[in-house]
Amino acid sequence: MKQFIPKTKDAIALSAVTAVGFGLFVAGLCDILNFVIIKVVLFLSVGVLFVIASTFAFKNVTKKNRPEDTLQDNSH
């Protein structure tokens, strides 16, 4: 049986963006986007996604593919 709960950061972000996009689409389709509470929930979810994306962007650490002490010759 396939797991429906995402485990990686990429899958979590993709699931969250899909849920927000689907929520906006359904709310617009059903004409309930004019209700204030629906607008607040959807805008808060976009804000939470922005905060999460910002924290991941600031925590991004560059990984070096080669160690610095042994140099390699790539002239081949």
Secondary structure, DSSP 8 states (H G I E B T S, - for coil): ----S--SHHHHHHHHHHHHHHHHHHHHHTT-TTSHHHHHHHHHHHHHHHHHHHHHHHT-----SS-SSS------
